[in-house]
Amino acid sequence: MMFRTAATLLLVTLLFSCTSPDEQKTDAPAYAALSDTVRYVGMQTCRNCHADIYESFLKTGMGKSFDVAGRQKSSARFPDQAPVFDRYRDLHYFPFWRGDSLHVLEFRLSGKDTVYSRDARIDFIIGSGQHTNSHLRQVNGYLYQAPLTYYTQKGQWDLPPGFENGHNSRFSRKLEFECISCHNAYPTLVEGSETKYTEIPNGIDCERCHGPGGEHVRKKLLGELVDTSVAIDYSIVNPAKLSIDRQLDVCQRCHIQGNAVLQPGKTFRDFRPGMRLSDVMDIYMPVYKGNEDAHIMASHAERMKQSRCYIVSAKQAEAKQGALKPYQDAMTCVTCHNPHVSVRETGSGVFNAACNGCHGDRDKVQCTASVTERNREADNCVGCHMPKNGTLDIPHVVTTDHRIRKPAQKREVERIREFVRLACINNPEPDRRSRAVAYLNQFEKFTRDGQFLDSARALLADASPADVQRNFSSLVRWAYLKEDYQQLLRWAELDDGKGQSELTAVNRAWTDYRIGVAYRETGLKEAAATAFRRAIRLLPLQLDFRNELASVLIDLGKFGEAREQLEFVLRENPEHLSAWVNLGFLSLSALHDLKAAERCYRTALALEPDHVQALINLAGTQVLSGDVHAAKRLLQRALVLEPSNQQARIRIKALQETSTR
């Protein structure tokens, strides 16, 4: 699955890059699908003329990549499954069916007694089932990942990738467009939101690889046919007839999982087959010394491009620049894979035939393996030269390494890894801005290693006002991640608006939000509220922005506006924890409604039993209600969860002193 695995560093080796003969020129004539005016028609329209391909494609991993959470979609075993236990959070997870609805029960035990439970209905299953099924929930259109995955190869339930080792975000991991767009056709994102969808298609569809089909359908209905055995039909993209690099870009859009940096003004919806992927985004991976054979799950294209088979064939294609069909002269993904046919149904003979297409002359290319080894593998080239290995980012999964090479001797000792740099996989010459953003992403999304911030800072010039304007959003983000709020505000004072002119509304909103945080942390609450309001105007359904604004408004004594913001948040998402806690504080401090405050805190704790601030605030309501013992228990629980919390320490000490008088 494509989700960002925040706790896991990606591992890649130094990349080889070859350029196809038409790398420097656009495929011509232009494909109709590259025009912004051509509409998507949906795969049911494609089915009308391509029924056989449609039925075959539905059985592939792409065709089965996403669907509603029904019994037919699920690949999991349910009878007699022991609950999954997260020892870091002291929480158990148990999947079960209630009728035709899939549910996940989260619970905590004290001895044999259940002291907490939460029943969450699952709305979608993501993953084809060849490796995993992960589970998603939708709350009023907002999409979240549930803390339970089924690992098909081992027949085992466990925490999802990125939820292990104390990083369990439970039911709050947001599914942004970047992630969800590689597991299905483009969903419909509500304007002003990053994670709220009105429509989510069931699986990857035809137009993700062939481009929007509106013009193709129009021409066919008019009777304008093309004999594709002798010519290219430019009304629709056939990836197999694109240049080598453009072919790979279609696959690399999703089959290079990494650190994606959008080009200025671009979104994850903007790539269309036939385009250069680097015109929309650069994709980075960390490069290490040591253990170079390790790979991540969705690294197929990147690993293949390190293979001698690819490197040599690309050079041969470059030498044939005058050839009529240069796209047939180099190895690409479709050399071995028919994307319309499931890998499970393809069979090893098809893949071996692809190998023999180049290596079939046994007089020139002899297999050096012993007869015993060859018999053991049934002369299966792929079995030896593309071994199946575990992946770095997803547990319990074994997948084919697409780096084709001679079998290496097993190392007795794993080598120590040493970080070298971030490498851009799809663009040999990324600019400084792109590289800086990649390092910021690596720190914020993958691992909190200070060297990534240092590398980003070295790439971001700020010697002049023009430098600051050019790098404004990245400088603000760097200072925000560094928690250097004074420096952030010094840069903000130089902003004349030009520094955000090339940014999308999403990026501009996040820049304003980070400026707001800097004002808040330096005590400038009115300025913070102004910055948060700017962010909300650009992203009105980014609920965290509204919650932050409400918190500042409470501090400013603007209780009516604060309440409006919090009630908006909770109408949109009744499971927004911080909004419930803030509403409880507002109910008590401004409205003096003790019962309403207690209801808010208990609602928050029903959603998250370990929410420290909710525990502390609820303890305060118990003191006011006269139940000092209950207040002490809540504060003691808060200190167990967060021993250094001074607020809880002060309050429990005050209660102890009061009880001894």
Order of alpha helices (4+ residues) and beta strands (2+ residues): alpha-alpha-beta-beta-beta-beta-beta-beta-beta-beta-beta-beta-alpha-beta-beta-alpha-alpha-alpha-beta-beta-alpha-alpha-alpha-alpha-alpha-alpha-alpha-beta-beta-beta-alpha-alpha-alpha-alpha-alpha-alpha-alpha-alpha-alpha-alpha-alpha-alpha-alpha-alpha
